[in-house]
Amino acid sequence: MDVLQQIRYGPARVAGGYTDRILRVDLSAQEITIQELPPDFKTMYVGGRGYALKVIWDGTTRDTRYDSPENILVMSSGPLGNEPGFPGTGKFIVGSISPLTDTFIDSNVGGHFGPTLKRAGFDAIAVSGIAEKDVVIIVDGDAGTITIAAAPAYDDEVDGGALSFGEQLLKDVNGGEHCDKVAAVTAGKGACHARFGIINSLYFDKKRGRIRSKQAGRGGTGTVMRVKRLRGIVARSSLSKANGNNAVDPKGVREAGSQLKRVVWDCDAKQLHLSAWGTTGLSEYMDKFHIFPINNYQYGQHPDSKKIFAEVFLERYFSKKLPDGCYYGCNLACAKGAEDVKLTRGPQAGRKVGIDGPEYETVGAVSCMGIFDPQFVMEYNWYCDEYGLDTISTGVSISFFMECFERGFLTVDDVGCELTFGNIEAADRLLHEIANGEGFGRIVGQGVARGKKWVAETYASKNGTTEAEVTAELNKFGMEVKGLEFSMYISKESLAQQGGYGFALKGPQHDEAWLIFIDQVHKEIPTFEQKALALKWFPLIRTWFNATGLCKLPWIDVRNPEAASTPEPAKNTPSLAHYVNYLNATTGSSKTLQDVLDDSERLYILQKLINVRQGKGTRKSDLIPARAMGPAYFNEYEARAEYYDEWLKEQLGNDTLPARPEERRRLLMEKRAAAYQRLCDVVYEEKGFTADAIPKRETVERFGLLDEQAARLLDEFGV
């Protein structure tokens, strides 16, 4: 590789989970600097999401967009990542200003890159600027060098793929061989053409003998990476993974880890079977409770759903004899994979590939298009990863345009094919067009929010109506909030999930909004007041996992049997106690669960301030589509008429319903919209916000965040 810039450095020793260093790379100037952090930085901002938020709050402005040179791409682990003795410690955060939302986005991703970067001496890497030509960054803790190099020129087939390019890059950096001391992140050619490009986290799996991948999937971080002309980042360290955090109390770490592993071992096989099925096991649950997204979220259940349930993937694709997991020591091991799957579609048809996944969200993205073919799920999964496209945003965007076509807003002349639900050929065609920036794929690759604008302009110009009238109709079923496409849960029957999607700071992503299980399945927060309170505490717990470098699944998806006897079973506090003990043993702190929630709330408020600054922080930005609240059209009402009529009876307080079903649907939607507005009022007050969703000055002051920028921002809003 052609070296453009290189410095020598001494890797900082990890102590108590931190190195207290951020690696800064300016691609425009080809400058590499090492930022030494003051002792109180990690206390205020807690690694992972905290570091990303602080770096972007300080280093960007309200005018910064995803393609601005000053935009910063941050990758950061946390104090609890990098510990094989505790489940789920391979996580790290990728944060930036999003191409979809124009505000802060972060995506939680597994694999080995975050832990390897930490062992190489850095809590985070922050990349700014735009290179003149495609480059890679190599952080070599063994050699003590940090390098910016021209991206290697591989053949066309390898060069365009995030997985193929990364596999070759890892081999080249490591002298022609693969090993688990080296990890990388890459973005594919699809991220050059779509706003929802992903970053792949690549690592070598010794047991499978191949490179595997996990994805930073949401919000277009891969698009940011490719705009910066950054093809990949490689980290290398041969330091031991065991006690890699140099915990203050190694014995306490082992005890906390063994206790949580025991809960996972005893309970998962009796609950969601994540170790056997991965997250595909959620499909059957979601379908059973009318939550599985069908035909752009119109329906939550379908007779053909069983064709893509977990058992199908287990029997036909998953390698049962190989243990899985995205990092060492996690006995939940839910990162499933398949070997030697023969592709039948697209430019790589006939090739046999290893496929990592699918996760539930990918399965749901395919059902959202009205498709129930497991082979298509697998191929869609692989191509999206190879191209560097978010399976969620890709599926939801295609689904939106399918519905536009079926409702008469688009024609074959506009689209180029019969873009109907269930049409595999059309979906497959669009997938490759999106990745290559060709045909109608150029429009779909802009996402739902911008897609609504394009459809409104196109339809209005041809049909003598106004764009405002068309937009009002499209807003009913364009499934996005703040510019981010919905993740794969029907929220019509869960007010808590509606609020979770609307209030989620990054947009409607299950990361901080996954209340659907405790509300609609377990029914553990039945009252309005319980739902409102959950909309404060649940995001704070989830935020903390993102800050510390942990996977959330051992907490939320494996229910500790002792939780049933606690005042609030939904919080699963017996398992949370193991996490708090792990934190204290690692860092030497003596925090309580409330302290942890306070640390998390500080980050939540800082993220909210960035949203306010970027124009996505007021009450208006928390509004959700009509379909997220109930049946936007009569066909949806008709499919669940018995449920909707019963709900309406409860609201009316008697058995008298309007005679006309269409009038029932109208009245139901009116009451659902009113309930959502009431929820906004209560939740904003609980969070310490104004009625317009702006953090109150005392709220910002309480968490030590009232710097000069925050004060000016609050002054602008009269707070």
Order of alpha helices (4+ residues) and beta strands (2+ residues): beta-beta-beta-alpha-alpha-beta-beta-beta-alpha-beta-beta-beta-alpha-alpha-beta-alpha-beta-beta-alpha-beta-alpha-alpha-alpha-alpha-beta-beta-alpha-alpha-alpha-alpha-alpha-alpha-alpha-alpha-beta-beta-alpha-alpha-alpha-alpha-alpha-alpha-alpha-alpha-alpha-alpha-alpha-alpha
